[in-house]
Amino acid sequence: MRRKTIITMVAVLLVLSFATISALATGYPVAIKDATGTEVIIKEEPRRIVSIVPSVTEMLYAVGLGDRLVGVTAWCTYPEEAKKVDKVGDVNINIEAVLAKKPDLVVADTSMSGTTISKIRELGVKVLAIKADDIAGMLDALKLLGMAGGKEAEADALVASLSFRIEKVKAAIAKSKSRPSVFVEIWNEPLMTAGRGTYVDELIRLAGGRNIAEGVTGWPVFSQETVIKENPYLIILTNYNKAEVLTRKAWSDLAAVRSGRVIEANPDLLVRSGPRLVDGLEELAKLLHPEMFD
C-alpha cells in the first residue's frame, strides 16, 4: 500500500513538473491588464483570433499573428491578406458572427469598440482591449499583442526598429530652427481638420511642423477664413481632392497653393494606429524639412 502511494505521488510530481516545464517553454499562462483595467488571463497560445478594429488587424499582422486571424471587419483592408479573412461586421460588429468563429481571443480598441467589448465578454468570450491614442500607446500596444500571442520577441524587435526610425527623424529635425505651418484637410464639405489629441497633430509636431489647428481638439469643422489667415506652408489632403482644392478662388493666393505644396496623402499613414504611422512621420518630415533629408 505504501509503495503504491509513493508511486502515485511520484507520478503526480512528474505530471506537475512536465506542466511547469511546458508553461515555462511556451510562456503561458500570461496575465495582462488591458486598457479597460481588466486582468485578461490567456492560458495557452491563441490559435483563433478575431479583430474588430482595422488598426488592431494591422498591428496583429505586424507582430506575426496575421495567420491566426479567423475574423476581421469589412474595413480591415491592410495588409492585402486581411481582405481574404472572413468578416464579422463593419463599423457595427455582428456579435453572432464573432461567436460563430469560435475565437480563443477577440482583440479590440477601447476608443473604437465602445460597449461591444463588454457585450462580447458577457457571452464568455475572452477579449483583450488595447488603447493606442498616441505613438507611445501604439508601441505599447504592439508589445502587448506580442505578449498575448506568443510573439514577444518579434514585437520587441519591431518596436525597437520603429523607435530607432522615430529618433532618427527627431535628431534630424532638432537641427532646424524653423517650424513650418501645416493644414490637414480631413474633409472638404464641411471643411474638417485634425486638432490636438490626434495622431495627425502629434506627427506634425514630431516632423518639425506646426499644426494650424493645434488650438482645438479632435476632428473639428474648421473655418476657411482661419486657413487663409494662417497661410500654411503645407496643405495635406486625406480625401484625394487636390483638383477641387486648386479651383478654390479664396485659396489661390495661399503660399502652399502658389508653391505647389498641396499634397494628397494616404490617410492611413496619419490616422490609423500601427507601424505605418512611422512611414507617415518620415514623409511629413521630408515635406517640411527637405534640406535635412537630402
C-alpha positions, 0 to 999 in steps of 0.5 A, spaced: 500 500 500 505 504 501 509 503 495 503 504 491 502 511 494 509 513 493 508 511 486 502 515 485 505 521 488 511 520 484 507 520 478 503 526 480 510 530 481 512 528 474 505 530 471 506 537 475 513 538 473 512 536 465 506 542 466 511 547 469 516 545 464 511 546 458 508 553 461 515 555 462 517 553 454 511 556 451 510 562 456 503 561 458 499 562 462 500 570 461 496 575 465 495 582 462 491 588 464 488 591 458 486 598 457 479 597 460 483 595 467 481 588 466 486 582 468 485 578 461 488 571 463 490 567 456 492 560 458 495 557 452 497 560 445 491 563 441 490 559 435 483 563 433 483 570 433 478 575 431 479 583 430 474 588 430 478 594 429 482 595 422 488 598 426 488 592 431 488 587 424 494 591 422 498 591 428 496 583 429 499 582 422 505 586 424 507 582 430 506 575 426 499 573 428 496 575 421 495 567 420 491 566 426 486 571 424 479 567 423 475 574 423 476 581 421 471 587 419 469 589 412 474 595 413 480 591 415 483 592 408 491 592 410 495 588 409 492 585 402 491 578 406 486 581 411 481 582 405 481 574 404 479 573 412 472 572 413 468 578 416 464 579 422 461 586 421 463 593 419 463 599 423 457 595 427 460 588 429 455 582 428 456 579 435 453 572 432 458 572 427 464 573 432 461 567 436 460 563 430 468 563 429 469 560 435 475 565 437 480 563 443 481 571 443 477 577 440 482 583 440 479 590 440 480 598 441 477 601 447 476 608 443 473 604 437 469 598 440 465 602 445 460 597 449 461 591 444 467 589 448 463 588 454 457 585 450 462 580 447 465 578 454 458 577 457 457 571 452 464 568 455 468 570 450 475 572 452 477 579 449 483 583 450 482 591 449 488 595 447 488 603 447 493 606 442 491 614 442 498 616 441 505 613 438 507 611 445 500 607 446 501 604 439 508 601 441 505 599 447 500 596 444 504 592 439 508 589 445 502 587 448 499 583 442 506 580 442 505 578 449 498 575 448 500 571 442 506 568 443 510 573 439 514 577 444 520 577 441 518 579 434 514 585 437 520 587 441 524 587 435 519 591 431 518 596 436 525 597 437 526 598 429 520 603 429 523 607 435 530 607 432 526 610 425 522 615 430 529 618 433 532 618 427 527 623 424 527 627 431 535 628 431 534 630 424 529 635 425 532 638 432 537 641 427 532 646 424 530 652 427 524 653 423 517 650 424 513 650 418 505 651 418 501 645 416 493 644 414 490 637 414 484 637 410 480 631 413 474 633 409 472 638 404 464 639 405 464 641 411 471 643 411 474 638 417 481 638 420 485 634 425 486 638 432 490 636 438 489 629 441 490 626 434 495 622 431 495 627 425 497 633 430 502 629 434 506 627 427 506 634 425 509 636 431 514 630 431 516 632 423 518 639 425 511 642 423 506 646 426 499 644 426 494 650 424 489 647 428 493 645 434 488 650 438 482 645 438 481 638 439 479 632 435 476 632 428 473 639 428 469 643 422 474 648 421 473 655 418 476 657 411 477 664 413 482 661 419 486 657 413 487 663 409 489 667 415 494 662 417 497 661 410 500 654 411 506 652 408 503 645 407 496 643 405 495 635 406 489 632 403 486 625 406 480 625 401 484 625 394 481 632 392 487 636 390 483 638 383 477 641 387 482 644 392 486 648 386 479 651 383 478 654 390 478 662 388 479 664 396 485 659 396 489 661 390 493 666 393 495 661 399 503 660 399 502 652 399 497 653 393 502 658 389 508 653 391 505 647 389 505 644 396 498 641 396 499 634 397 494 628 397 496 623 402 494 616 404 490 617 410 492 611 413 499 613 414 496 619 419 490 616 422 490 609 423 494 606 429 500 601 427 507 601 424 505 605 418 504 611 422 512 611 422 512 611 414 507 617 415 512 621 420 518 620 415 514 623 409 511 629 413 518 630 415 521 630 408 515 635 406 517 640 411 524 639 412 527 637 405 534 640 406 535 635 412 533 629 408 537 630 402 
